[in-house]
Amino acid sequence: MVTLKAARVLHVETGEFEEPGLVQVDGDRISRTGDVDGDVLDLGDVTLLPGLMDMEVNLLMGGRGETPVLSMVQDDPPLRMLRAVGNARRTLRSGFTTVRNLGLFVKTGGYLLDVALAKAVDAGWIEGPRIIPAGHAITPTGGHLDPSVFGALAPGIMPLSLEEGVANGVDEVRKAVRYQIKHGARLIKVCASGGVMSHTGTPGAQHYSDAELRAIVDEAHRRGLKVAAHTHGADAVRSAVEAGIDCIEHGFLLDDETIALMAERGTFLVPTTALIDGMDVSRAAPELRAKAAEVFPHARSVVARAAKAGVRMAVGTDAPAIPHGKGAQEMVALVERGMEPLEVLRAATVNAAELIDADDRGRIAEGLLADLIAVPGNPLEDMSVLADVRFVMKGGKVFRDERT
């Protein structure tokens, strides 16, 4: 048993500070707060927080020395897994102790690499956050996340199988979902509209029919899995919400009517707003630059309008759209877009825990997982302190300790 001692603990569910901050850890769980027992690990003048959660990453893409477009056709599955090892370690050490890996869209021969990555982390073979894997994203032929549309590849270059997520029609999408579940996916990612950085036409256009969306949701929900949908356009989001999809990723073109529907239905939004400012589109194809110039300014208003309407939000970076290990950028951007700092912290903790149906994390309380981080200063006054994580514990094990 060990007691973590800090200048303060922030209880994100209430917004209250406890000074000094004392958290007892026994094994992989928090045993008590506010008292000392066992050895004391004095962290100094820092704020203790629950481990953060990123609800949209792709750990198998990007990384140092990345060539994002070429990597889709040059990386074989073993090399892609090696990319993921470094990305997982950087993500954990930056304070994110749980992530959703939202959908492979690369040639793997049907292997669900993020499922394997999650197993390796859980076994302690490599360092990384707890991973909720989606397997392969479900997308129609020529839809966003059909990888051929990213590099405008010629016909026959890197075609994906149904098992790898490219599926058309009700029967095929049901089979694609069942394949992901069979091989270990713990949620389903679907591409419900076009995208900004792919050659799919209008980013807001709906890509799957209402019947196909309902079939995907039906298959997932009957097996107890939630569905996340890459969706931009208001009409496409409305169809996704009405089909029963649990979480909208991005939502850059949401209108107020659709925002109100999401609030009414309790549909989550993961806005991935930092990428709007950080993405370098200068070398993209002219049509993609034109889409970004049209969509990104509109997207900057979504967060404030959704928060005001009461839409439940969770933090997601869409890394490597922003670099792995730089998730604090998203949280700073959410504050800049109009969310209150405490709302942002809740979006990365208690809200995210609700989204993934995990009642064992997201707060600092007795009996919960000992997933804890420490940052200097007060994140309610300056969210940028989350870019300076000094201490990371996951499941009672220390993965970063930079006490001064």
Secondary structure as the mmCIF struct_conf table of DSSP 4:
data_model
#
loop_
_struct_conf.conf_type_id
_struct_conf.id
_struct_conf.beg_label_comp_id
_struct_conf.beg_label_asym_id
_struct_conf.beg_label_seq_id
_struct_conf.end_label_comp_id
_struct_conf.end_label_asym_id
_struct_conf.end_label_seq_id
STRN STRN1 VAL A 2 HIS A 11
TURN_TY1_P TURN_TY1_P1 VAL A 12 GLY A 15
STRN STRN2 GLU A 16 GLU A 18
BEND BEND1 GLU A 19 PRO A 20
STRN STRN3 GLY A 21 ASP A 26
TURN_TY1_P TURN_TY1_P2 GLY A 27 ASP A 28
STRN STRN4 ARG A 29 THR A 33
BEND BEND2 GLY A 34 ASP A 35
BEND BEND3 GLY A 38 GLY A 38
STRN STRN5 ASP A 39 PRO A 50
HELX_LH_PP_P HELX_LH_PP_P1 GLY A 51 GLY A 51
STRN STRN6 LEU A 52 VAL A 57
TURN_TY1_P TURN_TY1_P3 LEU A 59 LEU A 60
BEND BEND4 MET A 61 MET A 61
TURN_TY1_P TURN_TY1_P4 ARG A 64 GLY A 65
HELX_RH_AL_P HELX_RH_AL_P1 PRO A 68 GLN A 74
HELX_RH_AL_P HELX_RH_AL_P2 PRO A 77 ARG A 93
TURN_TY1_P TURN_TY1_P5 SER A 94 GLY A 95
STRN STRN7 PHE A 96 ASN A 101
STRN STRN8 LEU A 104 LEU A 104
BEND BEND5 VAL A 106 VAL A 106
TURN_TY1_P TURN_TY1_P6 GLY A 109 GLY A 110
HELX_RH_AL_P HELX_RH_AL_P3 LEU A 113 ASP A 122
TURN_TY1_P TURN_TY1_P7 ALA A 123 GLY A 124
BEND BEND6 TRP A 125 ILE A 126
STRN STRN9 ARG A 130 PRO A 133
STRN STRN10 HIS A 136 HIS A 136
HELX_LH_PP_P HELX_LH_PP_P2 ALA A 137 ALA A 137
STRN STRN11 ILE A 138 THR A 139
TURN_TY1_P TURN_TY1_P8 THR A 141 GLY A 142
BEND BEND7 GLY A 143 GLY A 143
TURN_TY1_P TURN_TY1_P9 HIS A 144 LEU A 145
HELX_RH_3T_P HELX_RH_3T_P1 PRO A 147 VAL A 149
TURN_TY1_P TURN_TY1_P10 PHE A 150 ALA A 152
HELX_LH_PP_P HELX_LH_PP_P3 LEU A 153 ALA A 154
TURN_TY1_P TURN_TY1_P11 PRO A 155 GLY A 156
BEND BEND8 ILE A 157 MET A 158
HELX_RH_3T_P HELX_RH_3T_P2 LEU A 162 GLU A 164
TURN_TY1_P TURN_TY1_P12 GLY A 165 GLY A 165
STRN STRN12 VAL A 166 VAL A 166
HELX_RH_AL_P HELX_RH_AL_P4 GLY A 169 LYS A 182
TURN_TY1_P TURN_TY1_P13 HIS A 183 GLY A 184
BEND BEND9 ARG A 186 LEU A 187
STRN STRN13 ILE A 188 CYS A 191
STRN STRN14 SER A 193 SER A 193
BEND BEND10 VAL A 196 GLY A 201
TURN_TY1_P TURN_TY1_P14 PRO A 203 GLY A 204
BEND BEND11 ALA A 205 ALA A 205
STRN STRN15 GLN A 206 GLN A 206
BEND BEND12 TYR A 208 TYR A 208
HELX_RH_AL_P HELX_RH_AL_P5 ASP A 210 ARG A 222
TURN_TY1_P TURN_TY1_P15 ARG A 223 GLY A 224
STRN STRN16 VAL A 227 GLY A 233
HELX_RH_AL_P HELX_RH_AL_P6 ALA A 234 ALA A 243
TURN_TY1_P TURN_TY1_P16 GLY A 244 GLY A 244
BEND BEND13 ASP A 246 ASP A 246
STRN STRN17 CYS A 247 LEU A 253
HELX_RH_AL_P HELX_RH_AL_P7 ASP A 256 ARG A 265
TURN_TY1_P TURN_TY1_P17 GLY A 266 GLY A 266
STRN STRN18 PHE A 268 VAL A 270
HELX_RH_AL_P HELX_RH_AL_P8 ALA A 274 GLY A 278
TURN_TY1_P TURN_TY1_P18 SER A 282 ARG A 283
BEND BEND14 ALA A 284 ALA A 284
HELX_RH_AL_P HELX_RH_AL_P9 PRO A 286 ALA A 299
TURN_TY1_P TURN_TY1_P19 ARG A 300 SER A 301
HELX_RH_AL_P HELX_RH_AL_P10 VAL A 302 ALA A 309
TURN_TY1_P TURN_TY1_P20 GLY A 310 GLY A 310
STRN STRN19 MET A 313 MET A 313
STRN STRN20 ALA A 319 ALA A 319
TURN_TY1_P TURN_TY1_P21 PRO A 320 PRO A 320
BEND BEND15 ALA A 321 ILE A 322
TURN_TY1_P TURN_TY1_P22 HIS A 324 GLY A 325
TURN_TY1_P TURN_TY1_P23 GLY A 327 GLY A 327
HELX_RH_AL_P HELX_RH_AL_P11 ALA A 328 GLU A 336
TURN_TY1_P TURN_TY1_P24 ARG A 337 GLY A 338
HELX_RH_AL_P HELX_RH_AL_P12 PRO A 341 ALA A 347
TURN_TY1_P TURN_TY1_P25 ALA A 348 THR A 349
HELX_RH_AL_P HELX_RH_AL_P13 VAL A 350 LEU A 355
TURN_TY1_P TURN_TY1_P26 ILE A 356 ASP A 357
TURN_TY1_P TURN_TY1_P27 ASP A 359 ASP A 360
BEND BEND16 ARG A 361 ARG A 363
TURN_TY1_P TURN_TY1_P28 GLU A 366 GLY A 367
BEND BEND17 LEU A 368 LEU A 368
STRN STRN21 LEU A 369 LEU A 369
STRN STRN22 LEU A 372 PRO A 376
BEND BEND18 GLY A 377 GLY A 377
TURN_TY1_P TURN_TY1_P29 PRO A 379 GLU A 381
HELX_RH_3T_P HELX_RH_3T_P3 MET A 383 ALA A 387
BEND BEND19 ASP A 388 ASP A 388
STRN STRN23 PHE A 391 LYS A 394
TURN_TY1_P TURN_TY1_P30 GLY A 395 GLY A 396
STRN STRN24 LYS A 397 ASP A 401
#
